[in-house]
Amino acid sequence: MVNGSLKQVLQKKVRRIDCRKRLLIIMDAAYGMEYLHGKSVVHFDLKCENLLVNMKDPQCPVYKVTM
């Protein structure tokens, strides 16, 4: 993904994450975990290093869960 992990984005103090984007992060993480659970995959290591970020479009950022 373009911006790397969520941890890398959070460590850069240049970019602020507003409440709307925080909600999108939470929702995308939940959808990703639901998808994995539906495939009978248990993800034991959900953390900001395992959430990939693409903020090219500031109106609709994309977050993906990795393993």
C-alpha positions as CSV (number, residue, x, y, z in Angstrom):
1,M,0.0,0.0,0.0
2,V,1.1,3.5,-0.7
3,N,1.5,4.8,2.9
4,G,2.8,1.6,4.5
5,S,1.4,0.5,7.8
6,L,-0.8,2.5,10.1
7,K,2.1,2.6,12.6
8,Q,4.3,4.4,10.0
9,V,1.5,6.9,9.3
10,L,1.0,7.6,13.0
11,Q,4.7,8.1,13.6
12,K,4.8,10.9,11.0
13,K,3.6,13.9,12.9
14,V,2.9,15.8,9.6
15,R,-0.4,13.9,9.0
16,R,-3.3,14.2,11.4
17,I,-6.1,11.6,11.5
18,D,-9.4,13.2,12.2
19,C,-12.4,11.4,13.8
20,R,-13.9,10.4,10.5
21,K,-10.8,8.7,9.3
22,R,-10.4,7.0,12.7
23,L,-13.9,5.6,12.3
24,L,-13.0,4.3,8.8
25,I,-9.9,2.6,10.2
26,I,-12.0,0.8,12.9
27,M,-14.7,-0.2,10.4
28,D,-12.2,-1.5,7.8
29,A,-10.3,-3.4,10.4
30,A,-13.6,-4.9,11.6
31,Y,-14.6,-5.8,8.1
32,G,-11.2,-7.4,7.4
33,M,-11.4,-9.5,10.6
34,E,-15.0,-10.5,9.7
35,Y,-13.8,-11.6,6.3
36,L,-11.0,-13.7,7.8
37,H,-13.3,-15.2,10.3
38,G,-15.7,-16.2,7.5
39,K,-12.8,-18.0,5.9
40,S,-12.1,-19.9,9.1
41,V,-8.8,-17.9,9.7
42,V,-8.0,-16.7,13.2
43,H,-5.9,-13.6,13.3
44,F,-4.1,-13.5,16.7
45,D,-1.9,-10.4,16.0
46,L,-4.1,-7.4,15.2
47,K,-2.0,-4.3,15.7
48,C,-1.2,-1.1,13.8
49,E,1.8,-2.7,12.1
50,N,-0.7,-5.2,10.5
51,L,-3.0,-2.5,9.1
52,L,-1.9,-1.2,5.7
53,V,-2.9,2.3,4.6
54,N,-3.6,4.0,1.3
55,M,-4.4,7.7,1.8
56,K,-4.0,8.8,-1.8
57,D,-7.7,9.8,-1.9
58,P,-8.2,11.9,1.3
59,Q,-12.0,11.6,1.0
60,C,-11.9,7.8,1.0
61,P,-8.8,6.3,2.5
62,V,-8.3,2.5,2.3
63,Y,-7.2,0.3,5.2
64,K,-6.4,-3.4,4.9
65,V,-5.7,-6.1,7.5
66,T,-2.5,-8.2,6.8
67,M,-1.2,-11.2,8.6
